[in-house]
Amino acid sequence: MTMDKDQATRLLAKIAGYLEILGKDPRSTVFVPLSDAYRRLGMLDDALSLAQRGVRTLPWFGPGFVALGRVQMQQGDLEEALHSFRKALELDEDSIAAMQSLVRLHLLRGEKDQAVALLERAVQLAPEQLVFVNLLRSLRPEGAEAGACSEHTEPVVEPAAAPIATTTLAELYVRQGHFQRALDIYQQLLGVHPDDPRLRAACADLQNRLSAVAEEQADQQAASLEVFEPAGAPIPTAEGTDESAATALGAWLTAIRKRREHVR
């Protein structure tokens, strides 16, 4: 995926913000968008070491293994990437990000049947994701689509009653990386106990986490099926970019590397 000067500049600015968060909280899940940002800039060694440290620190956090697998896949280490994506699905079997990345990996390995099976599951979970729908349509054998459509016409099962809001359930959602679900529960509890400082603190923490990764969600969705640049590729800049702008980006990258050394 090509990246112009403005995109690279915005990404570097995000990296600076992520490093601030990680410096204050080494156990923060912000390592996921930070690793992805390094990867997209071609800083694969930094992206890999950060993701590896992140999953060691938070081994229950599925998105961390997705970030790790994406770096491994870009480096050409497809076996390790396969292990990482499968681990992410083991932790959260409904992870769209893990399935999306694993589909691309299967296609890279020539494993069309496995890719189609995952796509069918992904379409059921997220029918609004046109990238899944269109890719599945292109991979299905001729005439298979009609049969597949009939499978989706089964009677709709009414959802089970919503679980009772408890701090235990909220903490479980946090461990699984479902921050919005956890925040919804804490906000419900805060409505009942508005003076509880622990609930207020939990809400504030989750809102900060969601804010830190919200801007990256669209980028990660686009990047998961991107055509990766080869390892060590230079940061792409817009055609006609003057030398001073390129020099500024290089200096910013150097500063980012130094700041990251302090975070360690």
N, C-alpha and C positions, 0 to 999 in steps of 0.2 A: 504494500500500500504506500503510495507516494504521500509525502507530507510537505506542505509549503512552509515558508518561514514563519508565518503567523501561527499556524498549527503547532509547530515546534516550540515557539515562544510560549504559547498558552500551556503546553504540556510541561515545560520547564517550570512555569509558575506554579502549576499544580504540585509538581514534585517538591518544590520548596515548602508548600503548605503541608504536604504529607510528612515531610521530614520533621517539621515542627511538632506535629502530633505524635509521631513515633518517638521523638526525643523526650517528650513528656511522659509517654506511656509505652514502654517497650513491648507490652503485651497487646497493643492495639491491633485491631483487624485491618487498619489502614495499610498494612504491608501488602495487601492484595492489589489495590489500585496503584500503589507505588511500584510494585514489581512489574505490573502491566505497563506502566508508563516508561520504566527503564527499557523494557523489551521493545516497545514501539519506537524508542529512540536508537535501538541497536546496541544498547548497553547490556548485552546478554549475560556477562559474568556477574554484574551487579544484580540484575534481575534474578538470576538463578540463586545466588547466595542468600539474597533477601527472602525469596520464597522458601528455600530450604530451612532457613532459621525460623521463619514464620510457622511452618507446619510442625517443626519440633516444639515450638513454644505453645502452639494451639492445635494439637493433633486432632481435635474434635471438629475443627472448623473446615467444612467442605470446600468453600470458595478458595481457601488457601491452596488446596491440592489442584484446583482448576488452574490457578495462576502458575503453579509449579509446572504442571503438564504443558501449558502453552509455551513456556520457555524451553522446556525439553524438546517439544515438537519443533520449535523454530531452530534449535541447535541440531536437529536431525536424530536425536536420541528417541526414536519412536517407541521402543520397548518400555523405557522408563516413563514416557508420556502416557502410554497405555495404562501402566500401573497407577499413575497419579489420577487419571480421570476415573478409573474404576474405583479407586479409594474414595474419590469425591462422591460418586454415586452410592457407594456403600454407606457413607455418612448421611446422604440425603438422596434417596432414590428418585425424587421428583425434581432434581436440580436441572433446570433448563440449560444453564451455562455449561454444566458438565456434559450433558447429552449433545449439545451443539458442538463442543470441541471434540468429543469422541466420534461424532459422525464424520467430521473432517479427517480425523486420524484414520478411521477405517477406510475412507476413500483414498487417502494417500497410500495405504497399504494394499489397495486393490480388493478390499473386503466389502463388496457391494451388498451382500445379503445382510451382514451385520449392520451396515449403515441404514439400509431400508427398515430393518426391524426397529432400530432406535428412532428413526424419523417417524414411523407410525405411532410409536409411543409418545413422542414429543408433540405430534399434531393433536393427539387426544388431550394432552395436558394443556397445550397452549395453541388452540386453533387460530388465534389471532396473529400468530407469528408466520407471516407469509413466506419468509425465507425457508421455513420447514416445509410448508405446503407445496411451494413451487419446486423445491429440490426433490421432494418425495415423488411428485408428479413426473419429474424428468427421469427418475431412476426406476420407477415401476415398469414391469413388463407390460406390453400392449394388452389391454383388456382387463388388467388386474385392478384398475381404479374403480370400476363399477362394483366389483365384489367387495373392495375395501370400504366403499361408501356405505354398502349395506350393513357392514359391521358397525358403523357409527349410528345406525338407526334403531338401536336397541332401546327399550323403554328407559326413560330417565329415572334414575334412582334418587329418591329424595335424600338430601343430605341429612346426616345425623344431627342431633341437637348440638348446639354450640357448647363447647366445654365450659365448665364453671371457671371463672377468672380467679386464679390464685397466683401468688408469687412463685410457687414451685413451677407452675406451668410456664410462667413468663421466663423464669431462669432457664428452663429447658429450651424454649424458643431461642434465647440468647446463645446457648451453647451450640445450637444447630445453625446459627447464623440468620434466623428469621427475626430480624430486628423490628420490623414494622409490626409483626404479630405480637411481639413482646411489648412494644410500646403501647399498642391498643389495650392490652390487658392492664398494664400499669396505669394508664389513663382512666380506665374503668374503676380500678381500685382507688385511685386518687379522688375520683368523684365521690366515693363513699367515705374516704378518710382524707379530706383535703389538708389536714394539718400534719400528716405523717411526713417527716423530713426524708425518710428513706425512699418513699415512693417518689417524692419530688426529685431527689437526686438520681434515681433510676431513670425517670423520664428525661431528665436533662442529659444524662449520659447517652441514652439511646438516640435522642434527637441529634446530638453531636456526631454519633457514629453514622447515622443516616445522612446527615449533611455532608460528611467527609466522602462518602462513596456515591452520592446521588448523581453528581456530574459525570461519573465514570461509567454509569450503566449503559448509556447509549454507545459510548466509545467501545466498551467491551463487547457489546453485541455485534457491532460492525467489525471489530477486530478478530472475533473468534473464527470467522470463515475467510479472513483476508489472505491474500497471497503474500507470504512473509518475505522480507528482504533476506538475503543470505547473511550468515553470521559475520559480524564485523563491518557491515555496510555503513557508510557514512550517513550522517543525518542529512536527509534530502532537503533542499531549499528551493524556493520558487525560482523559475527561470528569470534571469535578469536581476537577481538579488545582488546588490553591490557587495564588495569585499568587506566593508566595515560591518554590515549586518551579519555576515557569516562569521566574522571574527568575534562579534559580540555573543553570538550563540555559543561559539567554542569556549569563550571565557566563562559563560554562565554554566556550561557543562562542567568545567573544571571546578568551579565554585561548589556546584552540587556534589561532586565527588568528595571534596574536602569536608563538606558539612555532613555527608553520610558517614565519614570516618569518625566524626565526633559522636554520632548517634550510636555507633557500635560500642 
